[in-house]
Amino acid sequence: MKIYAVAYNHYWKTASLHLEEIPAPLYFLREGVMALCGILPGIPLPSWIWFRLKNRDDQKWSDNHDGWVNLQDWFGDTQQLFHLFVCTPVYNLVHRYTKTRFLNFPYEFLKERFPEEFTNPEYEFDYEPGEREAIEAAVSEINIQFRESYDLLGYDAIQKRIKYAK
């Protein structure tokens, strides 16, 4: 499975394209575990079951610093147990076989190519006087330089990279 995502930062006007290639069975395994994680009820674990922590570094987290903790204090509920013993190992397995690439592009360039991925921020940042204009001028200069480089390299070479994500 080939997946792409557009990441952006409205404040600094930066953007990048994240490309992932995941084997299909692992993709569906990951999505299945995500679905289970969302619907699993958070049933508190019993607090009357006690056990001793074997790792000396962990023993300082027990109430009396003697290494004895109860199940509820240490693991919490069934959602946290599921996350610890199922989600994390599955994500580690999927990550091991995932090929990831990050391509940095100018903000405006990706905004033109993927307008549906960009949200229109309804909020304004707290800019210092003149800071917003300085950022917009710097971004504008970078966009001009990028477009010149883009034209020199040729449209086809960069378009192939973008099609790789689809």
DSSP file (Angstrom, degrees, kcal/mol; ACC not computed):
  #  RESIDUE AA STRUCTURE BP1 BP2  ACC     N-H-->O    O-->H-N    N-H-->O    O-->H-N    TCO  KAPPA ALPHA  PHI   PSI    X-CA   Y-CA   Z-CA
    1    1 A M              0   0    0      0, 0.0    21,-2.8     0, 0.0     2,-0.6   0.000 360.0 360.0 360.0 133.7    0.0    0.0    0.0
    2    2 A K  E     +A   21   0A   0     19,-0.2     2,-0.4   164,-0.1    19,-0.2  -0.932 360.0 178.9-108.2 126.0    1.3    3.4   -0.9
    3    3 A I  E     -A   20   0A   0     17,-2.9    17,-3.0    -2,-0.6     2,-0.4  -0.953   7.6-168.6-126.9 142.2    0.1    6.2    1.4
    4    4 A Y  E     -A   19   0A   0     -2,-0.4     2,-0.3    15,-0.2    15,-0.2  -0.955   3.5-176.1-129.3 154.6    0.9    9.9    1.3
    5    5 A A  E     -A   18   0A   0     13,-2.0    13,-3.2    -2,-0.4     2,-0.6  -0.993  19.2-138.3-144.5 145.0    0.3   12.7    3.7
    6    6 A V  E     -A   17   0A   0     -2,-0.3     2,-0.4    11,-0.2    11,-0.2  -0.918  18.7-166.5-105.3 124.7    0.9   16.4    3.5
    7    7 A A  E     +A   16   0A   0      9,-2.7     9,-2.5    -2,-0.6     2,-0.3  -0.906  14.4 170.1-110.2 139.4    2.3   18.0    6.6
    8    8 A Y  E     -A   15   0A   0     -2,-0.4     2,-0.4     7,-0.2     7,-0.2  -0.972  29.2-148.9-148.0 160.0    2.3   21.8    7.0
    9    9 A N  E  >> -A   14   0A   0      5,-2.4     4,-1.3    -2,-0.3     5,-1.2  -0.955   5.4-165.4-132.9 111.4    3.0   24.6    9.4
   10   10 A H  T  45S+     0   0    0     -2,-0.4    -1,-0.1     1,-0.2     5,-0.0   0.824  87.7  54.9 -67.1 -30.7    0.9   27.7    8.9
   11   11 A Y  T  45S+     0   0    0      1,-0.2    -1,-0.2     2,-0.1   114,-0.0   0.967 120.7  25.9 -69.5 -52.5    3.1   29.8   11.2
   12   12 A W  T  45S-     0   0    0      2,-0.1    -1,-0.2   127,-0.0    -2,-0.2   0.490 101.9-127.2 -90.9  -3.4    6.5   29.1    9.6
   13   13 A K  T  <5 +     0   0    0     -4,-1.3    94,-0.8     1,-0.2     2,-0.3   0.938  59.5 142.2  56.9  49.8    5.0   28.4    6.1
   14   14 A T  E   < +AB   9 106A   0     -5,-1.2    -5,-2.4    92,-0.1     2,-0.3  -0.879  24.0 176.1-117.1 154.1    6.8   25.1    5.8
   15   15 A A  E     -AB   8 105A   0     90,-0.9    90,-1.9    -2,-0.3     2,-0.3  -0.993   7.2-175.5-154.5 152.8    5.4   21.9    4.2
   16   16 A S  E     -AB   7 104A   0     -9,-2.5    -9,-2.7    -2,-0.3     2,-0.5  -0.986  23.5-127.6-148.9 157.8    6.5   18.4    3.3
   17   17 A L  E     -AB   6 103A   0     86,-3.1    86,-2.8    -2,-0.3     2,-0.6  -0.933  21.0-156.9-108.4 125.0    5.2   15.4    1.6
   18   18 A H  E     -AB   5 102A   0    -13,-3.2   -13,-2.0    -2,-0.5     2,-0.5  -0.911   9.2-168.7-106.9 121.4    5.4   12.1    3.6
   19   19 A L  E     -AB   4 101A   0     82,-3.0    82,-2.5    -2,-0.6     2,-0.4  -0.929   4.3-175.9-113.7 132.0    5.3    8.9    1.5
   20   20 A E  E     -AB   3 100A   0    -17,-3.0   -17,-2.9    -2,-0.5     2,-0.5  -0.984  12.8-166.0-128.2 138.7    4.9    5.5    3.0
   21   21 A E  E     +AB   2  99A   0     78,-2.2    78,-2.3    -2,-0.4   -19,-0.2  -0.967  19.0 173.7-123.5 113.5    5.0    2.1    1.4
   22   22 A I        -     0   0    0    -21,-2.8    76,-0.1    -2,-0.5     5,-0.1  -0.950  38.8-106.9-122.0 135.5    3.6   -0.7    3.6
   23   23 A P     >  -     0   0    0      0, 0.0     4,-2.1     0, 0.0     3,-0.4  -0.397  36.5-120.7 -57.3 137.7    3.0   -4.3    2.7
   24   24 A A  H  > S+     0   0    0      1,-0.2     4,-2.4     2,-0.2     5,-0.2   0.866 108.2  52.2 -55.2 -46.1   -0.8   -4.8    2.4
   25   25 A P  H  > S+     0   0    0      0, 0.0     4,-2.0     0, 0.0    -1,-0.2   0.903 112.1  46.9 -60.6 -37.6   -1.2   -7.5    5.1
   26   26 A L  H  > S+     0   0    0     -3,-0.4     4,-2.5     2,-0.2    -2,-0.2   0.861 109.2  54.9 -70.6 -33.8    0.6   -5.3    7.6
   27   27 A Y  H  X S+     0   0    0     -4,-2.1     4,-2.4     2,-0.2    -1,-0.2   0.944 111.1  44.0 -61.6 -47.5   -1.4   -2.3    6.6
   28   28 A F  H  X S+     0   0    0     -4,-2.4     4,-2.3     2,-0.2    -2,-0.2   0.850 111.9  53.8 -69.1 -33.1   -4.7   -4.1    7.3
   29   29 A L  H  X S+     0   0    0     -4,-2.0     4,-2.4    -5,-0.2    -1,-0.2   0.935 110.4  47.4 -62.2 -45.9   -3.3   -5.5   10.6
   30   30 A R  H  X S+     0   0    0     -4,-2.5     4,-2.2     1,-0.2    -2,-0.2   0.923 113.0  47.5 -61.3 -45.5   -2.4   -2.0   11.7
   31   31 A E  H  X S+     0   0    0     -4,-2.4     4,-2.1     2,-0.2    -1,-0.2   0.870 111.3  51.7 -66.3 -36.0   -5.8   -0.6   10.8
   32   32 A G  H  X S+     0   0    0     -4,-2.3     4,-2.3     2,-0.2    -1,-0.2   0.916 110.1  48.1 -64.9 -43.6   -7.6   -3.6   12.5
   33   33 A V  H  X S+     0   0    0     -4,-2.4     4,-2.5     1,-0.2    -2,-0.2   0.889 110.3  52.8 -64.7 -38.2   -5.6   -3.0   15.7
   34   34 A M  H  X S+     0   0    0     -4,-2.2     4,-1.6     2,-0.2    -1,-0.2   0.910 108.9  49.7 -62.0 -41.9   -6.4    0.7   15.5
   35   35 A A  H  X S+     0   0    0     -4,-2.1     4,-1.2     1,-0.2    -2,-0.2   0.924 112.6  46.9 -64.3 -43.4  -10.1   -0.1   15.2
   36   36 A L  H  X S+     0   0    0     -4,-2.3     4,-1.8     1,-0.2     3,-0.4   0.900 108.1  56.0 -63.4 -40.4  -10.0   -2.4   18.2
   37   37 A C  H  < S+     0   0    0     -4,-2.5    -1,-0.2     1,-0.2    -2,-0.2   0.856 107.6  49.8 -61.1 -35.1   -8.1    0.1   20.2
   38   38 A G  H  < S+     0   0    0     -4,-1.6    -1,-0.2     1,-0.2    -2,-0.2   0.783 117.3  37.4 -75.9 -27.1  -10.8    2.7   19.7
   39   39 A I  H  < S+     0   0    0     -4,-1.2    -2,-0.2    -3,-0.4    -1,-0.2   0.567  85.9 110.7-103.5  -9.2  -13.7    0.4   20.7
   40   40 A L  S  < S-     0   0    0     -4,-1.8     2,-0.1    -5,-0.2    39,-0.1  -0.473  70.9-122.1 -67.4 129.7  -12.1   -1.5   23.6
   41   41 A P        -     0   0    0      0, 0.0     2,-1.4     0, 0.0    37,-0.1  -0.430  14.1-123.8 -74.1 149.2  -13.7   -0.5   26.9
   42   42 A G        +     0   0    0     36,-0.2    -2,-0.0    -2,-0.1    34,-0.0  -0.630  37.6 177.3 -91.7  77.4  -11.5    0.9   29.6
   43   43 A I        -     0   0    0     -2,-1.4    35,-1.6     1,-0.1    36,-0.1  -0.717  32.4-118.3 -84.1 122.3  -12.3   -1.5   32.4
   44   44 A P  B     -C   77   0B   0      0, 0.0    33,-0.3     0, 0.0    28,-0.1  -0.313  26.6-123.1 -60.8 140.2  -10.2   -0.7   35.5
   45   45 A L        -     0   0    0     31,-2.3    27,-0.1     1,-0.1     2,-0.1  -0.471  38.6 -85.5 -79.4 156.2   -7.9   -3.5   36.6
   46   46 A P        -     0   0    0      0, 0.0    26,-0.8     0, 0.0     3,-0.4  -0.345  27.5-156.0 -66.6 141.1   -8.2   -4.9   40.1
   47   47 A S  S    S+     0   0    0     24,-0.2    26,-0.1     1,-0.2    -2,-0.0   0.477  85.1  71.8 -93.7  -2.9   -6.3   -3.1   42.8
   48   48 A W  S    S+     0   0    0     22,-0.1     2,-0.7     2,-0.0    -1,-0.2   0.474  76.3  89.7 -92.4  -2.7   -6.1   -6.1   45.1
   49   49 A I        -     0   0    0     -3,-0.4    22,-2.5     2,-0.0     2,-0.3  -0.864  61.6-172.8 -96.3 118.4   -3.6   -8.0   42.9
   50   50 A W  E     +D   70   0C   0     -2,-0.7     2,-0.3    20,-0.2    20,-0.2  -0.815   8.2 175.3-110.4 148.6   -0.1   -7.1   44.0
   51   51 A F  E     -D   69   0C   0     18,-2.5    18,-2.4    -2,-0.3     2,-0.5  -0.980  29.1-114.6-147.6 160.8    3.2   -8.0   42.3
   52   52 A R  E     -D   68   0C   0     -2,-0.3     2,-0.3    16,-0.2    16,-0.2  -0.815  26.1-127.4-100.8 132.4    6.9   -7.2   42.8
   53   53 A L        -     0   0    0     14,-3.3     6,-0.1    -2,-0.5     9,-0.0  -0.616  14.2-160.7 -77.4 132.3    8.8   -5.2   40.2
   54   54 A K        +     0   0    0     -2,-0.3     2,-0.4     4,-0.0    -1,-0.1   0.821  68.2  82.2 -84.6 -32.5   12.0   -7.0   39.2
   55   55 A N  S >> S-     0   0    0      1,-0.2     4,-1.2    12,-0.1     3,-0.6  -0.611  70.3-147.9 -78.9 125.5   13.8   -4.0   37.7
   56   56 A R  H 3> S+     0   0    0     -2,-0.4     4,-0.6     1,-0.2     3,-0.2   0.833  97.5  58.4 -62.8 -32.8   15.6   -1.9   40.4
   57   57 A D  H 34 S+     0   0    0      1,-0.2     3,-0.5     2,-0.2    -1,-0.2   0.844 107.0  48.1 -66.3 -31.8   15.0    1.2   38.4
   58   58 A D  H X4 S+     0   0    0     -3,-0.6     3,-2.0     1,-0.2     4,-0.3   0.744  94.2  75.9 -77.9 -23.5   11.3    0.6   38.4
   59   59 A Q  H >< S+     0   0    0     -4,-1.2     3,-1.4     1,-0.3     8,-0.7   0.770  82.1  67.4 -63.0 -25.7   11.1    0.0   42.1
   60   60 A K  T 3< S+     0   0    0     -4,-0.6    -1,-0.3    -3,-0.5    -2,-0.1   0.690  92.5  63.0 -67.5 -15.1   11.5    3.7   42.9
   61   61 A W  T <  S+     0   0    0     -3,-2.0    -1,-0.3    -4,-0.1    -2,-0.2   0.559  82.2  97.9 -86.8  -8.4    8.0    4.2   41.4
   62   62 A S  S X  S-     0   0    0     -3,-1.4     3,-0.8    -4,-0.3     7,-0.1  -0.405  88.2-110.5 -75.9 159.8    6.3    2.0   44.0
   63   63 A D  T 3  S+     0   0    0      5,-0.5    -1,-0.1     1,-0.3     6,-0.1   0.897 116.4  27.8 -59.0 -45.3    4.6    3.7   47.0
   64   64 A N  T 3  S-     0   0    0      4,-0.4    -1,-0.3    -5,-0.0    -4,-0.1   0.297 106.4-118.5-100.8   8.8    7.1    2.5   49.6
   65   65 A H  S <  S+     0   0    0     -3,-0.8    -2,-0.1    -6,-0.2    -6,-0.1   0.754  87.1 113.4  58.4  26.0   10.0    2.2   47.2
   66   66 A D  S    S-     0   0    0      2,-0.2    -6,-0.1    -6,-0.0    -1,-0.1   0.491  90.7-107.9-102.7  -5.9   10.1   -1.5   48.1
   67   67 A G  S    S+     0   0    0     -8,-0.7   -14,-3.3     1,-0.3     2,-0.5   0.382  77.9 125.9  98.2  -3.8    9.1   -2.7   44.6
   68   68 A W  E     +D   52   0C   0    -16,-0.2    -5,-0.5    -9,-0.1    -4,-0.4  -0.798  28.6 160.5 -94.2 126.2    5.5   -3.8   45.4
   69   69 A V  E     -D   51   0C   0    -18,-2.4   -18,-2.5    -2,-0.5     2,-0.2  -0.943  34.5-118.8-136.2 157.8    2.7   -2.3   43.3
   70   70 A N  E  >  -D   50   0C   0     -2,-0.3     4,-2.0   -20,-0.2   -20,-0.2  -0.628  29.4-111.5 -96.2 163.7   -0.9   -3.3   42.5
   71   71 A L  H  >>S+     0   0    0    -22,-2.5     4,-2.7   -25,-0.3     5,-0.8   0.867 114.3  50.3 -61.5 -40.7   -2.1   -4.1   39.1
   72   72 A Q  H  >5S+     0   0    0    -26,-0.8     4,-1.2   -23,-0.2    -1,-0.2   0.905 111.2  47.6 -68.8 -41.1   -4.3   -1.0   38.8
   73   73 A D  H  45S+     0   0    0      1,-0.2    -1,-0.2     2,-0.2    -2,-0.2   0.866 119.2  40.0 -66.6 -35.0   -1.6    1.5   39.8
   74   74 A W  H  <5S+     0   0    0     -4,-2.0    -2,-0.2     2,-0.1    -1,-0.2   0.901 134.5  14.9 -84.6 -41.3    0.9   -0.1   37.4
   75   75 A F  H  <5S-     0   0    0     -4,-2.7     2,-1.2    -5,-0.2    -3,-0.2   0.685  81.7-157.8-110.0 -23.2   -1.2   -0.8   34.3
   76   76 A G     << -     0   0    0     -4,-1.2   -31,-2.3    -5,-0.8     2,-0.2  -0.666  53.6 -15.8  88.2 -96.2   -4.4    1.2   34.8
   77   77 A D  B  > S-C   44   0B   0     -2,-1.2     4,-2.0   -33,-0.3     3,-0.2  -0.754  74.9 -83.7-139.4-176.4   -7.2   -0.4   32.7
   78   78 A T  H  > S+     0   0    0    -35,-1.6     4,-2.6     1,-0.2     5,-0.2   0.828 121.6  57.7 -65.8 -32.0   -7.8   -2.8   29.8
   79   79 A Q  H  > S+     0   0    0      2,-0.2     4,-2.5     1,-0.2    -1,-0.2   0.922 108.2  46.5 -63.4 -42.4   -7.2   -0.1   27.2
   80   80 A Q  H  > S+     0   0    0      2,-0.2     4,-2.4     1,-0.2    -2,-0.2   0.887 112.4  50.2 -68.8 -37.7   -3.7    0.6   28.5
   81   81 A L  H  X S+     0   0    0     -4,-2.0     4,-2.9     2,-0.2     5,-0.3   0.928 111.5  48.7 -62.7 -44.4   -2.9   -3.1   28.7
   82   82 A F  H  X>S+     0   0    0     -4,-2.6     4,-2.2     1,-0.2     5,-1.9   0.916 112.4  48.6 -61.4 -43.0   -4.1   -3.6   25.1
   83   83 A H  I  <>S+     0   0    0     -4,-2.5     5,-2.3     3,-0.2    -1,-0.2   0.908 115.2  44.9 -63.7 -41.3   -2.0   -0.6   24.0
   84   84 A L  I  <5S+     0   0    0     -4,-2.4    -2,-0.2     1,-0.2    -1,-0.2   0.922 125.4  28.0 -69.1 -45.7    1.1   -2.0   25.8
   85   85 A F  I  <5S+     0   0    0     -4,-2.9    -2,-0.2    -5,-0.2    -3,-0.2   0.577 135.9  19.4-100.2 -10.6    0.9   -5.6   24.8
   86   86 A V  I  X5S+     0   0    0     -4,-2.2     4,-2.2    -5,-0.3     5,-0.2   0.694 121.2  44.5-120.9 -58.9   -0.8   -5.4   21.4
   87   87 A C  I  ><S+     0   0    0     -5,-1.9     4,-2.9     1,-0.2     5,-0.2   0.933 113.7  48.6 -58.3 -51.1   -0.7   -2.0   19.8
   88   88 A T  H  ><S+     0   0    0     -5,-2.3     4,-2.3    -6,-0.2    -1,-0.2   0.925 113.2  45.4 -62.2 -47.3    2.9   -1.2   20.5
   89   89 A P  H  > S+     0   0    0      0, 0.0     4,-2.2     0, 0.0    -1,-0.2   0.902 114.4  49.8 -62.6 -37.9    4.3   -4.6   19.2
   90   90 A V  H  X S+     0   0    0     -4,-2.2     4,-2.7     2,-0.2    -2,-0.2   0.933 111.8  47.8 -65.4 -44.1    2.1   -4.4   16.1
   91   91 A Y  H  X S+     0   0    0     -4,-2.9     4,-2.6    -5,-0.2    -1,-0.2   0.881 110.8  51.6 -64.3 -37.6    3.2   -0.8   15.3
   92   92 A N  H  X S+     0   0    0     -4,-2.3     4,-1.7    -5,-0.2    -1,-0.2   0.909 111.4  47.9 -64.0 -40.8    6.9   -1.8   15.8
   93   93 A L  H  X S+     0   0    0     -4,-2.2     4,-1.0     2,-0.2    -2,-0.2   0.939 113.8  46.0 -64.0 -47.6    6.4   -4.7   13.4
   94   94 A V  H >< S+     0   0    0     -4,-2.7     3,-0.6     1,-0.2     4,-0.3   0.909 111.4  52.5 -62.5 -42.2    4.7   -2.5   10.8
   95   95 A H  H >< S+     0   0    0     -4,-2.6     3,-1.0     1,-0.2    -1,-0.2   0.847 101.6  60.7 -63.7 -34.1    7.3    0.2   11.2
   96   96 A R  H 3< S+     0   0    0     -4,-1.7    -1,-0.2     1,-0.2    -2,-0.2   0.840 113.0  36.6 -62.2 -33.0   10.1   -2.3   10.6
   97   97 A Y  T << S+     0   0    0     -4,-1.0     2,-0.5    -3,-0.6    -1,-0.2   0.259  95.2 104.7-105.4  11.4    8.7   -3.1    7.1
   98   98 A T    <   -     0   0    0     -3,-1.0     2,-0.6    -4,-0.3   -76,-0.2  -0.802  58.4-149.6 -96.2 130.5    7.6    0.4    6.1
   99   99 A K  E     -B   21   0A   0    -78,-2.3   -78,-2.2    -2,-0.5     2,-0.4  -0.884  21.8-171.4 -97.1 124.0    9.6    2.4    3.7
  100  100 A T  E     -B   20   0A   0     -2,-0.6     2,-0.4   -80,-0.2   -80,-0.2  -0.938  11.3-178.1-122.1 138.1    9.2    6.1    4.4
  101  101 A R  E     -B   19   0A   0    -82,-2.5   -82,-3.0    -2,-0.4     2,-0.5  -0.990  10.3-158.2-132.4 143.8   10.3    9.1    2.5
  102  102 A F  E     -B   18   0A   0     -2,-0.4     2,-0.5   -84,-0.2   -84,-0.2  -0.985   7.3-171.2-122.1 122.8   10.0   12.8    3.4
  103  103 A L  E     -B   17   0A   0    -86,-2.8   -86,-3.1    -2,-0.5     2,-0.5  -0.960  13.2-147.4-115.5 119.4   10.1   15.4    0.6
  104  104 A N  E     +B   16   0A   0     -2,-0.5   -88,-0.2   -88,-0.2    -2,-0.0  -0.728  24.8 168.6 -88.5 129.8   10.3   19.0    1.7
  105  105 A F  E     -B   15   0A   0    -90,-1.9   -90,-0.9    -2,-0.5     2,-0.1  -0.903  42.6 -84.5-131.5 160.4    8.6   21.5   -0.6
  106  106 A P  E  >  -B   14   0A   0      0, 0.0     4,-1.9     0, 0.0     5,-0.3  -0.378  41.1-118.4 -63.6 148.3    7.7   25.2   -0.2
  107  107 A Y  H  > S+     0   0    0    -94,-0.8     4,-2.1     1,-0.2     5,-0.2   0.915 111.4  46.9 -54.3 -52.7    4.5   25.8    1.5
  108  108 A E  H  > S+     0   0    0      1,-0.2     4,-1.9     2,-0.2    -1,-0.2   0.840 107.7  58.0 -65.4 -33.3    2.7   27.6   -1.4
  109  109 A F  H  > S+     0   0    0      1,-0.2     4,-1.7     2,-0.2    -1,-0.2   0.946 111.6  39.7 -62.4 -49.7    3.8   24.9   -3.9
  110  110 A L  H  X S+     0   0    0     -4,-1.9     4,-2.9     1,-0.2    -1,-0.2   0.833 111.0  59.1 -70.7 -31.0    2.2   22.0   -1.9
  111  111 A K  H  < S+     0   0    0     -4,-2.1    -1,-0.2    -5,-0.3    -2,-0.2   0.876 108.2  46.1 -64.3 -35.7   -0.8   24.2   -1.2
  112  112 A E  H  < S+     0   0    0     -4,-1.9    -2,-0.2    -5,-0.2    -1,-0.2   0.881 117.6  42.8 -70.6 -38.9   -1.4   24.6   -4.9
  113  113 A R  H  < S+     0   0    0     -4,-1.7    -2,-0.2     1,-0.2    -3,-0.2   0.837 128.3  26.0 -78.4 -34.1   -0.9   20.9   -5.6
  114  114 A F    >X  +     0   0    0     -4,-2.9     3,-1.2    -5,-0.1     4,-0.6  -0.547  66.5 157.4-128.6  65.5   -3.0   19.5   -2.7
  115  115 A P  G >4 S+     0   0    0      0, 0.0     3,-0.7     0, 0.0    -1,-0.1   0.817  73.2  60.3 -64.2 -28.8   -5.5   22.2   -1.8
  116  116 A E  G 34 S+     0   0    0      1,-0.2    -5,-0.1    -3,-0.1    -2,-0.0   0.732  99.6  57.4 -71.5 -20.0   -7.8   19.7   -0.1
  117  117 A E  G <4 S+     0   0    0     -3,-1.2     2,-0.5    -6,-0.1    -1,-0.2   0.697  93.3  79.5 -81.7 -19.7   -5.1   18.8    2.4
  118  118 A F    <<  -     0   0    0     -3,-0.7     2,-0.3    -4,-0.6  -111,-0.0  -0.770  69.0-151.1 -95.7 127.8   -4.7   22.3    3.7
  119  119 A T        -     0   0    0     -2,-0.5    -2,-0.1     1,-0.0    -3,-0.0  -0.662  21.3-118.3 -91.3 153.3   -7.1   23.7    6.2
  120  120 A N        -     0   0    0     -2,-0.3     2,-0.2     2,-0.0    -1,-0.0  -0.811  32.4-130.3 -90.4 109.7   -7.9   27.3    6.3
  121  121 A P        -     0   0    0      0, 0.0    -3,-0.0     0, 0.0    -1,-0.0  -0.397  16.4-163.9 -66.7 130.6   -6.8   28.4    9.8
  122  122 A E        +     0   0    0     -2,-0.2     2,-0.3     2,-0.0    -2,-0.0   0.426  67.5  72.9 -89.6  -0.2   -9.5   30.4   11.5
  123  123 A Y  S    S-     0   0    0      0, 0.0     2,-0.4     0, 0.0     0, 0.0  -0.769  70.4-136.9-117.2 159.3   -7.1   31.8   14.1
  124  124 A E        -     0   0    0     -2,-0.3     2,-0.2     3,-0.0    -2,-0.0  -0.889  20.9-126.5-111.7 145.5   -4.3   34.3   14.1
  125  125 A F        -     0   0    0     -2,-0.4     2,-1.3     1,-0.1     0, 0.0  -0.482  29.9-102.7 -85.2 161.1   -1.0   33.8   15.8
  126  126 A D        -     0   0    0     -2,-0.2     2,-0.3     0, 0.0    -1,-0.1  -0.710  50.1-175.7 -85.2  94.7    0.4   36.3   18.2
  127  127 A Y        -     0   0    0     -2,-1.3     3,-0.1     1,-0.0    -3,-0.0  -0.661  25.6-122.9 -92.0 146.8    3.0   38.0   16.0
  128  128 A E    >>  -     0   0    0     -2,-0.3     3,-2.1     1,-0.1     4,-0.6  -0.492  55.7 -72.9 -74.1 158.3    5.4   40.6   17.2
  129  129 A P  T 34 S+     0   0    0      0, 0.0    -1,-0.1     0, 0.0     0, 0.0  -0.354 121.8   4.6 -57.7 125.6    5.1   43.9   15.3
  130  130 A G  T 3> S+     0   0    0     -2,-0.1     4,-1.8    -3,-0.1     5,-0.1   0.295 101.3 107.4  84.7  -9.8    6.6   43.4   11.8
  131  131 A E  H <> S+     0   0    0     -3,-2.1     4,-2.3     2,-0.2     5,-0.2   0.910  76.0  51.2 -68.9 -41.9    7.2   39.7   12.4
  132  132 A R  H  X S+     0   0    0     -4,-0.6     4,-2.5     1,-0.2    -1,-0.2   0.921 110.7  48.5 -62.4 -43.7    4.4   38.5   10.1
  133  133 A E  H  > S+     0   0    0      1,-0.2     4,-2.2     2,-0.2    -1,-0.2   0.889 110.8  51.4 -64.0 -39.4    5.6   40.7    7.2
  134  134 A A  H  X S+     0   0    0     -4,-1.8     4,-2.2     2,-0.2    -1,-0.2   0.903 111.3  47.3 -64.9 -41.2    9.2   39.5    7.6
  135  135 A I  H  X S+     0   0    0     -4,-2.3     4,-2.7     2,-0.2     5,-0.2   0.927 112.6  49.1 -65.5 -44.9    8.0   35.8    7.5
  136  136 A E  H  X S+     0   0    0     -4,-2.5     4,-2.2     1,-0.2    -2,-0.2   0.865 111.2  50.1 -65.0 -35.5    5.9   36.4    4.5
  137  137 A A  H  X S+     0   0    0     -4,-2.2     4,-2.2     2,-0.2    -1,-0.2   0.913 111.9  47.5 -67.5 -42.5    8.7   38.2    2.7
  138  138 A A  H  X S+     0   0    0     -4,-2.2     4,-2.2     2,-0.2    -2,-0.2   0.919 113.5  47.8 -64.9 -43.0   11.1   35.4    3.4
  139  139 A V  H  X S+     0   0    0     -4,-2.7     4,-2.5     1,-0.2    -2,-0.2   0.898 110.4  52.3 -64.3 -40.5    8.6   32.8    2.3
  140  140 A S  H  X S+     0   0    0     -4,-2.2     4,-2.0    -5,-0.2    -1,-0.2   0.908 109.7  48.8 -62.3 -42.4    7.9   34.7   -0.9
  141  141 A E  H  X S+     0   0    0     -4,-2.2     4,-2.3     2,-0.2    -1,-0.2   0.905 111.7  49.3 -63.7 -42.1   11.7   34.9   -1.7
  142  142 A I  H  X S+     0   0    0     -4,-2.2     4,-2.6     1,-0.2    -2,-0.2   0.900 109.5  52.1 -64.6 -40.6   12.0   31.1   -1.1
  143  143 A N  H  X S+     0   0    0     -4,-2.5     4,-2.6     2,-0.2    -1,-0.2   0.892 109.1  49.9 -63.7 -39.0    9.0   30.4   -3.4
  144  144 A I  H  X S+     0   0    0     -4,-2.0     4,-2.0     2,-0.2    -2,-0.2   0.937 112.6  46.9 -63.8 -46.0   10.5   32.5   -6.2
  145  145 A Q  H  X S+     0   0    0     -4,-2.3     4,-2.2     1,-0.2    -2,-0.2   0.893 112.7  50.3 -63.1 -39.1   13.8   30.7   -5.8
  146  146 A F  H  X S+     0   0    0     -4,-2.6     4,-3.3     2,-0.2    -2,-0.2   0.930 108.3  51.2 -65.9 -44.4   12.1   27.3   -5.8
  147  147 A R  H  X S+     0   0    0     -4,-2.6     4,-2.3     1,-0.2    -1,-0.2   0.891 110.1  50.2 -61.7 -37.9   10.0   28.1   -8.9
  148  148 A E  H  X S+     0   0    0     -4,-2.0     4,-2.0     2,-0.2    -1,-0.2   0.932 114.2  44.1 -64.3 -44.2   13.2   29.1  -10.8
  149  149 A S  H  X S+     0   0    0     -4,-2.2     4,-2.6     2,-0.2     5,-0.3   0.891 111.2  55.1 -65.2 -39.4   14.9   25.8   -9.7
  150  150 A Y  H  X S+     0   0    0     -4,-3.3     4,-1.7     1,-0.2    -2,-0.2   0.901 109.2  46.8 -60.4 -43.0   11.7   23.9  -10.5
  151  151 A D  H  < S+     0   0    0     -4,-2.3    -1,-0.2    -5,-0.2    -2,-0.2   0.884 112.2  50.6 -67.5 -38.6   11.7   25.3  -14.0
  152  152 A L  H  < S+     0   0    0     -4,-2.0    -2,-0.2     1,-0.2    -1,-0.2   0.904 112.4  45.9 -66.2 -41.1   15.4   24.5  -14.5
  153  153 A L  H  < S-     0   0    0     -4,-2.6     4,-0.2    -5,-0.1    -1,-0.2   0.834 117.0-114.4 -70.9 -32.2   15.1   20.9  -13.3
  154  154 A G     X  -     0   0    0     -4,-1.7     4,-1.0    -5,-0.3     5,-0.2   0.063  10.8-103.7 104.2 142.7   12.0   20.3  -15.4
  155  155 A Y  H  > S+     0   0    0      1,-0.2     4,-2.3    -4,-0.2     5,-0.2   0.857 112.4  60.8 -66.7 -37.5    8.5   19.6  -14.6
  156  156 A D  H  > S+     0   0    0      1,-0.2     4,-1.9     2,-0.2    -1,-0.2   0.879  99.2  53.8 -63.8 -41.4    8.7   15.9  -15.4
  157  157 A A  H  > S+     0   0    0     -4,-0.2     4,-1.0     1,-0.2    -1,-0.2   0.910 115.6  38.7 -62.8 -43.1   11.3   15.0  -12.8
  158  158 A I  H  X S+     0   0    0     -4,-1.0     4,-1.8     1,-0.2    -1,-0.2   0.849 111.3  58.7 -77.1 -33.8    9.4   16.5   -9.9
  159  159 A Q  H  X S+     0   0    0     -4,-2.3     4,-2.4     1,-0.2    -2,-0.2   0.853 101.2  56.8 -63.6 -33.5    6.0   15.3  -11.2
  160  160 A K  H  X S+     0   0    0     -4,-1.9     4,-1.3     2,-0.2    -1,-0.2   0.897 105.6  50.9 -63.9 -39.6    7.3   11.7  -11.1
  161  161 A R  H  X S+     0   0    0     -4,-1.0     4,-0.5     1,-0.2    -2,-0.2   0.897 111.1  47.8 -64.2 -39.4    8.1   12.1   -7.4
  162  162 A I  H >< S+     0   0    0     -4,-1.8     3,-1.1     1,-0.2     4,-0.4   0.896 109.1  52.9 -70.1 -38.9    4.7   13.5   -6.7
  163  163 A K  H >< S+     0   0    0     -4,-2.4     3,-1.2     1,-0.2    -1,-0.2   0.766  94.7  71.9 -66.7 -24.5    3.0   10.6   -8.6
  164  164 A Y  H 3< S+     0   0    0     -4,-1.3    -1,-0.2     1,-0.3    -2,-0.2   0.816  93.2  56.7 -58.9 -29.3    5.0    8.1   -6.5
  165  165 A A  T <<        0   0    0     -3,-1.1    -1,-0.3    -4,-0.5    -2,-0.2   0.723 360.0 360.0 -76.3 -20.7    2.7    9.0   -3.6
  166  166 A K    <         0   0    0     -3,-1.2    -1,-0.2    -4,-0.4    -2,-0.2   0.482 360.0 360.0 -84.6 360.0   -0.5    8.2   -5.5
